[in-house]
Amino acid sequence: MSPEAPSYRCKSPVAFLVFNRPETTRRVFAEIAKARPQKLLVVADGPRRDRPDERALCAETRRIIEGVDWDCEVLTNYAEENLGCAKRVSSGIDWVFANVDEAIFLEDDCLPHPTFFRFCDDMLKRFRNNDKIMSISGDNFQFGSRPSIYSYYFSRYVHVWGWASWRRAWSSYDLRMTRWPEAKANGWLHHILQNSRDVRYWERVFEDAYQGKTGTWDYQWLFACWQQSGLSVVPGVNLISNIGFGAGATHTERGGGKLAEMATEEMAFPLKDPPFVTCDSTADDNTARLFFRSSRLSPVKRLVRQFFG
């Protein structure tokens, strides 16, 4: 790590989504504290009624936020009862964008590399007024298969293990996916994906999300981005390590294979920008081949379906 990275102060508001895992929350909060954002917005879900031990865990998790010891405005949005992943995360993001125009998002198990914050700051500023760009990711799942001379690429996929976006992009979000039946009937996915295997995969995923069978919020986010023909910025190196696999996780109780606690790398600055704002079809094909083109899903692929909206 360069000497500069620890001293960098995050310029953008940071939204921190927490629940019932104080141990992972402490680790992620420690990285946020190093970045010293001027505004921290904390979203917390409430305890489940059938988990008697969860009230104490939720309370312990929320107390961690009291450790803010730098000049920072802290806003909180704490649910008294459990809303579940789909409603709590989506309503929490609604609340964030009711308060700020743009933000960096971290969940309680997404451990960022210190340079993640500067990368998001730079990308939020650079693409603030470009309606084609809907999201900025901290994840890179190319596993070294797509080296490039540029610092980032553009993707149709929006990865959310550490990400950033703007109010103007989130305004397209609809948890209920009310436009999905019409889109499905019109064969809309064929125009987006131009690959019959991918179309079949995402038709199943979107239909399940529309029917309320997935319990997640991120497939709806991907649907919103694709409705706008939007792209996501993906860093050339991985900036997020998911430390939430195993007991206590909502969607990741099984081992995550090579996705669990992926190594992170330092992003070099100044950034080298790609010359064109266009989808990297080779990188996206790698992503689709690794995760989205199997009719019989492995445990890792089943897991990825919970997070690759």
C-alpha positions as CSV (number, residue, x, y, z in Angstrom):
1,M,0.0,0.0,0.0
2,S,1.3,3.4,-0.9
3,P,1.8,5.9,2.0
4,E,-0.9,8.1,0.4
5,A,-3.8,5.6,0.8
6,P,-4.3,5.7,4.6
7,S,-4.4,9.6,4.6
8,Y,-7.0,10.0,1.9
9,R,-10.3,11.4,3.2
10,C,-13.4,10.3,1.5
11,K,-15.4,13.2,0.0
12,S,-18.7,11.4,-0.7
13,P,-21.3,10.5,1.8
14,V,-21.0,6.8,2.9
15,A,-24.1,4.7,3.5
16,F,-23.5,1.7,5.9
17,L,-26.1,-1.1,5.9
18,V,-26.0,-3.2,9.0
19,F,-28.0,-5.8,10.8
20,N,-27.0,-8.4,13.4
21,R,-23.3,-9.2,12.9
22,P,-21.2,-7.0,15.2
23,E,-17.9,-8.8,14.4
24,T,-18.0,-8.1,10.6
25,T,-19.5,-4.7,11.2
26,R,-16.5,-3.7,13.4
27,R,-14.1,-4.6,10.7
28,V,-15.9,-2.7,8.0
29,F,-16.5,0.3,10.3
30,A,-12.8,0.4,11.0
31,E,-12.1,0.9,7.3
32,I,-14.8,3.6,7.0
33,A,-13.2,5.3,10.0
34,K,-9.9,5.4,8.2
35,A,-11.5,7.1,5.3
36,R,-13.2,9.7,7.6
37,P,-16.2,10.6,5.4
38,Q,-17.8,13.9,6.3
39,K,-21.3,12.3,6.2
40,L,-22.2,8.7,7.3
41,L,-25.7,7.4,6.8
42,V,-26.5,4.2,8.7
43,V,-29.3,1.8,7.8
44,A,-30.2,-1.0,10.1
45,D,-32.8,-3.8,10.0
46,G,-34.6,-4.8,13.2
47,P,-34.4,-8.2,15.0
48,R,-36.6,-11.1,13.8
49,R,-39.3,-12.2,16.2
50,D,-38.3,-15.9,16.0
51,R,-34.7,-15.2,16.9
52,P,-34.6,-14.3,20.7
53,D,-30.9,-13.7,20.7
54,E,-31.0,-11.2,17.8
55,R,-32.2,-8.2,19.7
56,A,-29.0,-8.1,21.7
57,L,-26.9,-8.6,18.5
58,C,-28.7,-5.8,16.7
59,A,-28.2,-3.5,19.6
60,E,-24.5,-4.4,19.9
61,T,-24.1,-3.8,16.1
62,R,-25.7,-0.4,16.3
63,R,-23.5,0.7,19.3
64,I,-20.5,0.3,17.0
65,I,-21.6,3.4,15.1
66,E,-21.2,5.4,18.4
67,G,-17.5,5.0,17.8
68,V,-17.4,7.8,15.2
69,D,-14.6,10.0,16.5
70,W,-13.9,12.2,13.5
71,D,-15.6,15.3,12.2
72,C,-18.7,13.6,10.7
73,E,-22.4,14.1,10.4
74,V,-24.1,10.8,11.3
75,L,-27.7,10.1,10.2
76,T,-29.4,6.9,11.2
77,N,-32.4,5.0,9.9
78,Y,-33.0,2.1,12.3
79,A,-36.0,-0.3,11.9
80,E,-37.6,-1.4,15.1
81,E,-38.8,-4.7,13.6
82,N,-37.4,-6.9,10.9
83,L,-38.3,-5.8,7.4
84,G,-36.2,-8.4,5.6
85,C,-33.5,-7.9,3.0
86,A,-35.6,-6.7,0.1
87,K,-37.7,-4.1,1.9
88,R,-35.0,-3.0,4.4
89,V,-32.2,-2.5,1.9
90,S,-34.4,-0.9,-0.8
91,S,-36.2,1.4,1.7
92,G,-32.8,2.3,3.3
93,I,-31.4,3.3,-0.1
94,D,-34.6,5.4,-0.7
95,W,-33.9,7.1,2.6
96,V,-30.2,7.7,1.7
97,F,-31.1,9.4,-1.6
98,A,-33.8,11.4,0.1
99,N,-30.9,13.0,2.0
100,V,-28.0,13.1,-0.5
101,D,-27.6,13.2,-4.2
102,E,-24.9,10.5,-4.4
103,A,-23.4,8.0,-2.0
104,I,-21.0,5.1,-1.5
105,F,-22.7,1.9,-0.1
106,L,-21.1,-0.8,2.1
107,E,-22.9,-3.6,3.8
108,D,-21.7,-5.0,7.1
109,D,-19.7,-7.9,5.4
110,C,-18.1,-6.0,2.5
111,L,-14.6,-5.1,3.6
112,P,-13.1,-2.4,1.3
113,H,-9.5,-1.8,0.3
114,P,-8.6,1.8,1.4
115,T,-8.4,2.9,-2.2
116,F,-12.0,1.9,-2.8
117,F,-13.2,5.2,-1.4
118,R,-11.0,7.4,-3.7
119,F,-12.0,5.3,-6.7
120,C,-15.7,5.8,-5.9
121,D,-15.1,9.5,-5.3
122,D,-13.4,9.9,-8.7
123,M,-16.1,7.9,-10.5
124,L,-19.0,9.7,-8.8
125,K,-17.6,13.0,-9.9
126,R,-16.6,12.0,-13.4
127,F,-19.9,10.4,-14.4
128,R,-22.2,12.5,-12.2
129,N,-24.0,14.0,-15.2
130,N,-23.7,11.0,-17.6
131,D,-27.1,9.3,-17.6
132,K,-25.6,6.2,-19.3
133,I,-23.7,5.3,-16.1
134,M,-26.0,4.0,-13.4
135,S,-23.6,2.4,-10.8
136,I,-20.0,2.1,-9.7
137,S,-18.7,-1.2,-8.4
138,G,-15.9,-2.0,-6.0
139,D,-15.9,-5.7,-7.2
140,N,-13.9,-7.3,-10.0
141,F,-14.8,-10.9,-10.6
142,Q,-12.5,-11.5,-13.7
143,F,-10.0,-13.4,-11.5
144,G,-7.1,-12.0,-13.6
145,S,-8.6,-13.2,-16.9
146,R,-9.1,-9.7,-18.3
147,P,-6.0,-7.5,-17.8
148,S,-6.1,-4.0,-19.2
149,I,-4.1,-0.9,-19.4
150,Y,-7.1,1.1,-18.1
151,S,-8.2,1.5,-14.5
152,Y,-11.7,0.3,-15.0
153,Y,-14.2,-1.0,-17.6
154,F,-17.9,-0.7,-18.4
155,S,-20.3,-3.6,-17.8
156,R,-23.9,-4.4,-18.1
157,Y,-23.8,-6.1,-14.7
158,V,-24.1,-4.1,-11.4
159,H,-22.2,-5.8,-8.6
160,V,-23.2,-4.6,-5.1
161,W,-20.5,-5.9,-2.7
162,G,-19.4,-2.3,-2.2
163,W,-20.8,0.2,-4.8
164,A,-21.8,3.8,-5.4
165,S,-24.5,5.6,-7.3
166,W,-26.6,8.8,-7.7
167,R,-30.1,9.7,-6.9
168,R,-30.8,10.3,-10.6
169,A,-30.0,6.6,-11.3
170,W,-31.9,5.2,-8.3
171,S,-35.0,7.1,-9.2
172,S,-35.6,4.3,-11.8
173,Y,-35.8,1.6,-9.1
174,D,-39.0,-0.3,-8.5
175,L,-38.9,-3.1,-6.0
176,R,-42.1,-4.6,-7.4
177,M,-40.8,-4.6,-11.0
178,T,-44.2,-3.6,-12.3
179,R,-42.9,-3.3,-15.9
180,W,-41.5,-6.8,-16.0
181,P,-44.5,-8.5,-17.5
182,E,-44.6,-6.1,-20.4
183,A,-40.8,-6.3,-20.9
184,K,-41.0,-10.1,-20.9
185,A,-43.9,-10.2,-23.4
186,N,-42.0,-7.9,-25.8
187,G,-38.8,-10.0,-25.8
188,W,-36.9,-7.1,-24.4
189,L,-34.1,-9.2,-22.9
190,H,-33.1,-10.5,-26.4
191,H,-32.2,-6.9,-27.3
192,I,-30.2,-6.5,-24.1
193,L,-28.3,-9.8,-24.0
194,Q,-28.4,-11.1,-27.6
195,N,-27.7,-14.6,-26.2
196,S,-30.4,-17.2,-25.8
197,R,-28.8,-18.9,-22.8
198,D,-28.4,-15.6,-21.0
199,V,-32.0,-14.7,-21.8
200,R,-33.3,-17.9,-20.4
201,Y,-31.3,-17.4,-17.2
202,W,-32.4,-13.9,-16.6
203,E,-36.0,-14.5,-17.5
204,R,-36.1,-17.1,-14.6
205,V,-34.3,-14.7,-12.2
206,F,-36.5,-11.7,-13.0
207,E,-39.7,-13.7,-12.9
208,D,-38.8,-15.1,-9.5
209,A,-38.0,-11.5,-8.3
210,Y,-41.3,-10.3,-9.7
211,Q,-43.1,-13.0,-7.9
212,G,-41.4,-12.2,-4.7
213,K,-39.6,-15.5,-4.4
214,T,-36.0,-14.3,-4.0
215,G,-36.2,-12.0,-1.0
216,T,-33.6,-9.8,-2.4
217,W,-33.4,-6.2,-3.7
218,D,-30.5,-6.3,-6.2
219,Y,-32.2,-8.1,-9.1
220,Q,-34.7,-5.3,-9.2
221,W,-31.8,-2.8,-9.3
222,L,-30.3,-4.7,-12.3
223,F,-33.7,-4.6,-14.0
224,A,-33.9,-0.8,-13.5
225,C,-30.4,-0.3,-14.9
226,W,-31.2,-2.4,-18.0
227,Q,-34.4,-0.6,-18.5
228,Q,-32.4,2.6,-18.8
229,S,-29.8,0.9,-21.1
230,G,-27.4,1.7,-18.3
231,L,-23.8,0.6,-17.6
232,S,-21.8,0.0,-14.5
233,V,-18.2,1.1,-13.8
234,V,-16.1,-1.9,-12.7
235,P,-12.6,-1.5,-11.4
236,G,-9.7,-3.2,-13.1
237,V,-8.7,-4.7,-9.7
238,N,-10.8,-6.1,-6.9
239,L,-11.4,-3.6,-4.1
240,I,-13.9,-5.5,-2.0
241,S,-13.6,-8.7,0.1
242,N,-16.8,-10.3,1.3
243,I,-16.1,-11.5,4.8
244,G,-19.7,-12.6,5.5
245,F,-19.7,-16.2,4.4
246,G,-20.6,-18.8,7.0
247,A,-22.8,-18.9,10.1
248,G,-25.0,-15.8,10.7
249,A,-25.1,-14.8,7.1
250,T,-28.5,-14.2,5.5
251,H,-27.7,-15.6,2.1
252,T,-24.2,-17.0,2.4
253,E,-24.3,-19.7,5.1
254,R,-22.5,-22.1,2.8
255,G,-18.8,-21.7,1.9
256,G,-18.4,-19.3,-0.9
257,G,-15.4,-21.0,-2.6
258,K,-13.2,-18.5,-4.4
259,L,-15.7,-15.7,-3.8
260,A,-15.2,-15.9,0.0
261,E,-12.8,-13.3,1.3
262,M,-11.3,-12.5,-2.1
263,A,-8.0,-10.7,-2.1
264,T,-8.1,-7.0,-2.7
265,E,-5.5,-4.9,-4.6
266,E,-4.6,-1.3,-4.5
267,M,-6.0,0.9,-7.2
268,A,-3.3,3.1,-8.8
269,F,-3.9,6.9,-9.1
270,P,-4.3,8.9,-11.2
271,L,-6.8,6.7,-13.0
272,K,-6.3,5.7,-16.6
273,D,-9.7,6.2,-18.3
274,P,-10.9,4.0,-21.1
275,P,-11.3,6.1,-24.3
276,F,-14.9,5.0,-25.0
277,V,-17.9,4.6,-22.7
278,T,-19.0,1.2,-24.1
279,C,-19.7,-2.2,-22.6
280,D,-16.7,-4.5,-22.4
281,S,-18.4,-7.5,-24.0
282,T,-15.4,-9.9,-23.4
283,A,-15.4,-9.2,-19.7
284,D,-19.2,-9.5,-19.5
285,D,-19.0,-12.8,-21.4
286,N,-16.5,-14.0,-18.8
287,T,-18.9,-13.1,-16.1
288,A,-21.8,-14.7,-17.8
289,R,-19.9,-17.9,-18.5
290,L,-18.6,-18.2,-14.9
291,F,-21.9,-17.5,-13.2
292,F,-25.0,-17.3,-15.4
293,R,-24.9,-20.1,-18.0
294,S,-25.6,-23.3,-16.1
295,S,-29.0,-25.0,-15.9
296,R,-27.7,-27.0,-12.9
297,L,-26.4,-24.5,-10.4
298,S,-23.4,-25.3,-8.2
299,P,-23.5,-24.0,-4.6
300,V,-21.3,-21.1,-5.6
301,K,-23.6,-20.3,-8.6
302,R,-26.6,-20.5,-6.4
303,L,-24.9,-18.1,-4.0
304,V,-24.0,-15.7,-6.8
305,R,-27.6,-15.5,-7.8
306,Q,-28.2,-13.7,-4.5
307,F,-25.7,-11.0,-5.2
308,F,-25.2,-10.4,-8.9
309,G,-28.1,-8.2,-9.7
